[in-house]
Amino acid sequence: MSSKGTEGGDAGVAHPIPGWWNILKRVYADLSVKNVSVLAAGVAFFAMLSIFPALATLIAVYGLLANPESVQHLISAMGGFVPLEAQKLIIDYLQSVVTSSHSRLGISLFFSVIFGLWSARYGVSTTIASLNVIYGEQEQRGTVQLYAISLAITVAAIIFVAIVLTLVAAVPAAADLLPIGGKSKMFGALVRWPILIFFLILGLASIYRFAPCRAEARWRWVTWGSVVAVILWLAVSAAFSFYVARFGRYDKTFGSLGAGVVLLTWLYLSAYAIFLGACLDAEMERPTAN
């Protein structure tokens, strides 16, 4: 196993300006040499196939804790980051799942969750393979171990999404029920976003650490790559949502497939942002690699 990604815990802390410039030039070169756009396209395709089984699993798990119908409102609360057409496609799917027989969901909950996790795993497996390319690592983990890691990341991602959606939408709703002033409620509505961004950065840092086959890589709560990836993802998602809402004509160009094209494009942009952050982390670790 390559040692390129090892001992990178302190990389990037004290890079001088010329060092930062060299890192950025290598990152730019990596985007072409490592075919990041192709990797992002592959992940977006498999994520498109995985997202609906993952949502079905989310409904099944979330239904144990709250009314599954509220998930639609939680998805809607992500407006501005998820394009409206993609939101409609996801909400329509959630509606079809929620309005199905609740007794059927209860009887087959275990099998539904297992099937959903196994189907959603393909998107994670593709992400793992892509991150190995970006970090310059060869996959040396056994098949069983690799399946276990991909399933664990899938489960963690679903739980993470449930927490994030609750944080985004449920916290303000709960604040409205408390006997507190308007300023306190406004503060509660605003403070969720820094917390959300922190969790996104933490989640990406975890993926960069545990997904690729890296030898003795140090654990870091925050990495430069995860910070850049989250900022870029938020900016690109907001810009793409604005473009689709104001200028995009996907429905006229692709007809009934327009919503799917929008969702696939958004997944591609999201994957590209994640991989660009991984390239930055990989290149920042190079100066201190053994």
Sequence and secondary structure as in RCSB ss.txt:
>XXXX:A:sequence
MSSKGTEGGDAGVAHPIPGWWNILKRVYADLSVKNVSVLAAGVAFFAMLSIFPALATLIAVYGLLANPESVQHLI
SAMGGFVPLEAQKLIIDYLQSVVTSSHSRLGISLFFSVIFGLWSARYGVSTTIASLNVIYGEQEQRGTVQLYAIS
LAITVAAIIFVAIVLTLVAAVPAAADLLPIGGKSKMFGALVRWPILIFFLILGLASIYRFAPCRAEARWRWVTWG
SVVAVILWLAVSAAFSFYVARFGRYDKTFGSLGAGVVLLTWLYLSAYAIFLGACLDAEMERPTAN
>XXXX:A:secstr
   TTSS TTTTSS  HHHHHHHHHHHHHHHHHTTHHHHHHHHHHHHHHHHHHHHHHHHHHHTTTS TTHHHHHH
HTTBTTB HHHHHHHHHHHHHHHTS HHHHHHTHHHHHHHHHHHHHHHHHHHHHHHHHHHT    S HHHHHHHH
HHHHHHHHHHHHHHHIIIIIHHHHHHHSS  HHHHHHHHHHHHHHHHHHHHHHHHHHHHHSS  SS    S  HH
HHHHHHHHHHHHHHHHHHHHHT  HHHHHGGGHHHHHHHHHHHHHHHHHHHHHHHHHHHHGGG  
